[in-house]
């Protein structure tokens, strides 16, 4: 075996995640499997419907709730797909992002600034450009509503789609873009510190959230997609439609945050 090949193999081995241990044949393992059951029971006890997709990127294990394929308003979660698209278009030479554009991108990720997202959406092609490529980043089930403008804020998608989008960010993007987005999602403003953020500080979570009252029926939509654990081992996508309940925003925020806390709170030693 040549020296260069041996060095490459040793480097690959050093970067590989450690194998799961004590799982009893279940790649999630008994503790996390019990947490999944508790989280699902909690979700079932809450108002409305919640799509859940939990993925262990080291073992490949995936849990999907019954509502994982339910179309729910995406709210601001497509802003993450917009950032992916702009970064890749910059790489290809299709666009040249200015310092002002970079600031807008930061604002739409950090505090979920709608005006910043709208400026980038209109400046860089709207539906014809962004939405045409969103399925390539994982949003294969997304649908626009015929009752609203075809705009990033009026997309229906699924927790399964958001799971694929987060996987694309973590595994398909060039490292510099991946690291940039991970930093952004780990340092979001206080208005996005719920949902996956409920995993707790020991899990070093990051997330992109989306929320809105559903003007069609008065319910609230509270969505969160992100990661938790060492080297972003686990990804979690949560899409919550509270249906019509009093204090729907607070109810949905509590639902999504508590699900993440049940799954990960104390799991990483914190």
C-alpha positions in Angstrom: 0.0 0.0 0.0 1.4 3.4 -1.0 2.3 5.9 1.7 -0.2 8.5 0.4 -3.1 5.9 0.3 -2.2 4.8 3.9 -2.2 8.4 5.1 -5.6 9.1 3.4 -7.1 6.0 5.0 -5.8 6.9 8.5 -7.2 10.4 8.1 -10.6 9.1 7.0 -10.7 6.7 10.0 -9.8 9.6 12.4 -12.7 11.7 11.1 -15.3 8.9 11.2 -17.8 9.0 14.0 -17.4 6.3 16.7 -19.7 3.3 16.3 -22.9 3.2 18.4 -22.5 1.0 21.5 -25.0 -0.6 23.8 -27.9 -0.2 21.3 -29.2 -3.7 21.5 -29.7 -3.8 17.8 -31.6 -0.5 17.7 -29.4 2.2 16.1 -31.1 4.8 18.3 -30.3 2.8 21.5 -32.7 2.1 24.4 -32.5 5.5 26.1 -33.1 7.6 23.0 -35.8 5.2 21.8 -37.6 5.7 25.1 -37.2 9.5 24.8 -38.7 9.3 21.3 -41.7 7.4 22.6 -42.2 10.1 25.4 -41.8 12.9 22.9 -44.4 11.4 20.6 -46.8 10.8 23.4 -46.4 14.4 24.5 -46.9 15.7 20.9 -50.1 13.5 20.6 -51.4 15.2 23.8 -51.0 18.7 22.5 -53.4 20.7 20.4 -53.2 20.4 16.6 -50.7 18.3 14.7 -46.9 18.1 14.8 -44.7 16.6 12.2 -41.5 15.2 13.7 -38.4 13.8 11.9 -35.4 12.9 14.0 -32.2 11.7 12.3 -29.0 10.2 13.7 -26.4 11.2 11.1 -23.8 8.7 12.5 -25.9 5.6 12.4 -28.4 6.6 9.7 -31.4 5.9 12.1 -34.5 8.0 11.3 -37.7 8.5 13.2 -40.7 10.0 11.4 -44.0 10.7 13.1 -47.3 10.0 11.4 -47.5 13.7 10.5 -44.0 13.9 9.0 -45.5 14.1 5.5 -48.3 16.5 6.3 -48.2 19.7 4.3 -48.0 22.7 6.7 -47.2 26.3 6.0 -43.4 26.6 5.9 -43.4 30.2 7.2 -39.7 31.4 7.4 -38.0 28.0 7.2 -37.4 28.5 3.4 -35.0 31.3 4.3 -32.5 28.6 5.0 -33.0 27.2 1.5 -32.6 30.8 0.1 -29.2 31.1 1.8 -28.1 27.8 0.4 -29.1 28.8 -3.1 -27.4 32.2 -2.9 -24.2 30.7 -1.7 -24.1 28.1 -4.5 -25.1 30.7 -7.1 -22.2 32.8 -5.9 -19.8 29.9 -6.3 -21.1 29.2 -9.9 -20.6 32.9 -10.9 -24.3 33.3 -11.5 -24.6 36.1 -9.0 -22.1 38.4 -7.2 -23.2 39.0 -3.6 -22.4 42.4 -2.2 -21.5 43.2 1.4 -25.1 44.5 1.7 -26.5 41.2 0.4 -24.4 39.3 3.0 -25.8 41.5 5.7 -29.4 40.8 4.5 -28.6 37.1 4.5 -27.3 37.3 8.1 -30.4 39.2 9.2 -32.8 36.8 7.6 -31.1 33.9 9.4 -30.3 35.6 12.7 -33.6 37.2 13.6 -35.7 35.8 10.7 -36.0 39.3 9.3 -38.8 39.3 6.7 -37.8 42.5 5.0 -34.3 41.2 4.4 -35.6 37.9 2.9 -38.0 39.8 0.7 -35.2 42.1 -0.6 -33.1 39.0 -1.5 -36.0 37.1 -3.0 -37.0 40.0 -5.3 -33.4 41.0 -6.1 -32.3 37.5 -7.1 -35.1 36.1 -9.2 -38.0 35.2 -6.9 -39.9 32.0 -7.7 -38.3 31.6 -11.1 -34.9 31.3 -9.6 -35.1 30.2 -6.0 -38.1 27.9 -6.1 -36.9 26.1 -9.2 -34.0 24.8 -7.2 -35.5 24.3 -3.7 -36.4 20.7 -4.4 -32.7 20.0 -5.1 -32.0 21.0 -1.5 -34.6 18.7 -0.1 -37.9 20.5 -0.4 -39.4 18.0 -2.8 -42.9 18.0 -1.3 -43.2 21.8 -1.3 -46.3 23.4 -2.8 -47.3 27.0 -3.4 -50.8 28.1 -2.6 -52.9 29.4 -5.5 -54.6 31.7 -3.1 -51.4 33.7 -2.4 -48.5 35.2 -4.2 -45.8 32.6 -5.1 -43.4 33.9 -2.5 -41.1 32.4 0.1 -43.6 33.1 2.8 -46.5 31.2 1.1 -45.1 27.7 0.7 -46.5 24.5 2.2 -43.9 21.8 3.0 -43.4 18.9 5.4 -41.1 18.0 8.3 -39.7 15.3 6.0 -38.7 18.1 3.5 -37.1 20.2 6.3 -35.1 17.1 7.4 -33.7 16.7 3.9 -32.9 20.5 3.8 -30.9 20.3 7.0 -29.1 17.2 5.8 -28.2 19.0 2.6 -26.7 21.9 4.6 -24.6 19.5 6.8 -23.5 17.0 4.2 -23.7 18.5 0.7 -22.5 22.0 0.9 -18.8 23.0 0.6 -17.2 23.1 4.1 -16.9 26.9 4.2 -20.7 27.4 3.5 -21.6 24.6 5.9 -19.6 26.1 8.7 -21.0 29.6 8.0 -24.6 28.3 8.2 -23.9 26.2 11.3 -22.5 29.3 13.0 -25.5 31.4 12.0 -28.0 28.8 13.3 -26.1 28.4 16.6 -26.1 32.1 17.3 -29.7 33.1 16.4 -31.5 36.0 18.0 -33.6 35.4 21.1 -36.8 35.4 19.0 -35.6 32.0 17.5 -34.5 30.4 20.7 -37.2 27.8 21.0 -38.1 24.6 19.1 -34.9 22.7 18.5 -33.2 25.2 20.8 -35.0 23.3 23.6 -32.3 20.6 23.3 -30.4 22.7 25.9 -26.9 24.3 25.9 -25.1 21.0 26.5 -26.4 19.9 23.1 -25.0 23.0 21.3 -28.1 23.3 19.2 -28.7 25.5 16.2 -32.0 26.1 14.4 -33.9 28.1 11.8 -37.5 28.7 12.9 -40.6 29.9 11.2 -43.9 31.1 12.8 -47.1 32.8 11.7 -50.8 33.0 12.4 -52.6 31.1 9.7 -54.9 33.8 8.2 -57.1 31.1 6.6 -58.4 29.7 9.8 -56.9 31.5 12.8 -54.5 28.8 13.9 -50.8 29.3 14.5 -47.9 27.6 12.7 -44.7 27.1 14.7 -41.8 25.3 12.9 -38.2 24.6 13.8 -35.5 22.7 12.0 -31.9 22.3 13.3 -29.3 20.1 14.9 -28.0 19.0 18.3 -25.2 17.0 19.7 -21.4 16.6 19.0 -20.5 17.4 15.4 -24.2 18.1 14.7 -24.9 14.4 15.1 -28.7 14.6 15.3 -31.0 16.7 13.2 -34.6 17.5 14.1 -37.4 18.9 12.1 -40.6 20.0 13.8 -43.7 21.5 12.1 -46.5 22.4 14.4 -50.0 23.5 13.3 -51.9 24.3 16.5 -55.2 24.4 14.7 -57.6 26.9 16.3 -56.7 27.3 20.0 -56.4 30.3 22.4 -52.8 31.5 22.6 -51.8 29.5 19.6 -48.4 31.1 19.3 -47.4 30.3 22.9 -48.9 26.8 22.7 -47.0 25.9 19.5 -43.7 27.3 20.9 -44.1 25.3 24.0 -45.0 22.1 22.0 -41.9 22.3 19.8 -39.5 23.3 22.5 -40.7 20.6 24.9 -40.3 17.9 22.2 -36.7 18.9 21.8 -36.2 19.0 25.5 -37.6 15.5 26.0 -35.4 14.1 23.2 -32.1 15.8 24.3 -32.4 17.5 27.7 -29.7 15.8 29.9 -28.8 13.4 27.1 -25.4 15.1 26.6 -24.5 15.5 30.2 -26.0 18.9 30.7 
